[in-house]
Amino acid sequence: MKNKLKTLCVTGAMMTLTGCGSTVPIGAIITDVNLPIVATAVNSEGTKTGEASCVSYLSMVAKGDCSIEAAKKNGKITTVTSVDWHYDTILGIVNNYKVIVHGK
């Protein structure tokens, strides 16, 4: 019984302390982050906002269009000043992605 417990603890520690390198901060249980993608040299903020989203289930099935072009179209934006990205998930079961475009 002690060997099984040791093995379980070591396996859990290895899974927690190791992993793939990622540019996105990912929580083991809950992730809810906003990240910048790009900002132009334009000094003024955009007055319009457009969003596009997509979803992934268990990282096996994904659908939606979360492209910058879709967000521009949804916000009726012609000139982009900045683009942000929002990602949220609980236990990696349902992963929601959203691209937010600011512009004029």
Backbone torsions as a table, in degrees:
resi	resn	phi	psi	omega
1	MET	NA	-41.1	-180.0
2	LYS	-65.2	-36.9	179.1
3	ASN	-65.0	-39.6	178.5
4	LYS	-65.3	-40.7	178.8
5	LEU	-65.2	-42.6	177.2
6	LYS	-61.1	-46.0	-179.8
7	THR	-60.9	-43.3	179.2
8	LEU	-63.2	-42.9	179.0
9	CYS	-65.2	-44.7	179.7
10	VAL	-64.5	-43.2	178.9
11	THR	-62.5	-44.1	178.6
12	GLY	-62.4	-42.4	178.8
13	ALA	-64.7	-41.3	179.3
14	MET	-63.6	-41.4	179.8
15	MET	-67.0	-34.4	-178.7
16	THR	-76.5	-40.8	-172.9
17	LEU	-90.1	-12.0	179.4
18	THR	-119.6	165.0	177.9
19	GLY	165.0	177.1	179.1
20	CYS	-76.6	146.4	174.5
21	GLY	-68.1	138.7	-177.6
22	SER	-141.2	145.9	175.0
23	THR	-85.9	-5.0	-178.2
24	VAL	-111.7	128.5	175.1
25	PRO	-68.8	122.3	-176.8
26	ILE	-120.8	124.9	175.7
27	GLY	-85.6	148.6	-178.5
28	ALA	-68.2	-31.8	-177.9
29	ILE	-111.0	-51.0	-178.1
30	ILE	-130.2	135.0	173.0
31	THR	-128.0	131.0	177.1
32	ASP	-151.4	90.2	-172.4
33	VAL	-128.5	150.3	170.3
34	ASN	-114.0	130.7	-177.7
35	LEU	-132.5	142.9	175.8
36	PRO	-78.9	148.3	175.0
37	ILE	-109.5	-52.9	-176.9
38	VAL	-154.8	149.6	171.8
39	ALA	-139.4	136.9	-179.7
40	THR	-87.6	176.1	-179.4
41	ALA	-80.6	2.3	-179.8
42	VAL	-65.8	130.6	-177.0
43	ASN	-76.5	-24.1	-176.8
44	SER	-95.2	145.1	176.2
45	GLU	-75.5	150.9	176.1
46	GLY	-73.7	149.5	180.0
47	THR	-94.8	-12.0	-179.5
48	LYS	-112.5	154.0	176.4
49	THR	-134.1	134.9	175.6
50	GLY	-128.0	145.0	-179.1
51	GLU	-128.0	148.3	173.5
52	ALA	-139.9	142.5	-175.5
53	SER	-138.3	160.3	174.6
54	CYS	-148.7	165.5	-175.1
55	VAL	-138.1	149.1	177.2
56	SER	-130.1	135.2	178.9
57	TYR	-108.9	117.7	178.8
58	LEU	54.3	24.3	-176.7
59	SER	54.7	26.7	-180.0
60	MET	-116.2	-35.6	-179.7
61	VAL	-127.5	128.7	179.3
62	ALA	-132.4	143.4	177.0
63	LYS	-150.2	156.7	179.1
64	GLY	119.6	172.5	178.3
65	ASP	-127.9	101.5	178.8
66	CYS	-111.4	47.0	178.1
67	SER	-89.3	161.7	176.7
68	ILE	-64.8	-38.7	179.2
69	GLU	-61.5	-41.5	178.1
70	ALA	-65.2	-40.4	178.4
71	ALA	-66.6	-39.7	176.4
72	LYS	-60.8	-44.8	-179.7
73	LYS	-63.2	-44.3	-178.9
74	ASN	-65.2	-29.2	179.8
75	GLY	-99.3	3.2	-176.8
76	LYS	52.2	48.9	-177.1
77	ILE	-104.3	133.7	176.6
78	THR	-107.9	-33.4	179.6
79	THR	-117.6	117.8	-177.5
80	VAL	-88.9	131.2	175.9
81	THR	-104.5	-32.6	175.8
82	SER	-159.1	158.0	179.1
83	VAL	-133.7	129.3	176.8
84	ASP	-119.2	164.2	-177.7
85	TRP	-133.5	133.8	177.0
86	HIS	-119.6	135.6	179.8
87	TYR	-134.9	131.1	173.2
88	ASP	-142.6	147.4	179.7
89	THR	-158.6	156.0	170.4
90	ILE	-126.8	117.5	-179.9
91	LEU	59.5	15.7	178.6
92	GLY	69.1	14.8	-178.7
93	ILE	-79.8	-56.5	176.1
94	VAL	-118.4	119.3	-177.9
95	ASN	-110.3	121.4	-179.7
96	ASN	-107.6	130.6	179.5
97	TYR	-121.2	137.7	178.1
98	LYS	-140.4	132.9	174.2
99	VAL	-105.2	128.0	-179.8
100	ILE	-115.7	119.8	-178.9
101	VAL	-108.9	131.8	175.7
102	HIS	-111.8	140.2	179.4
103	GLY	179.8	-159.2	-177.2
104	LYS	-123.0	NA	NA
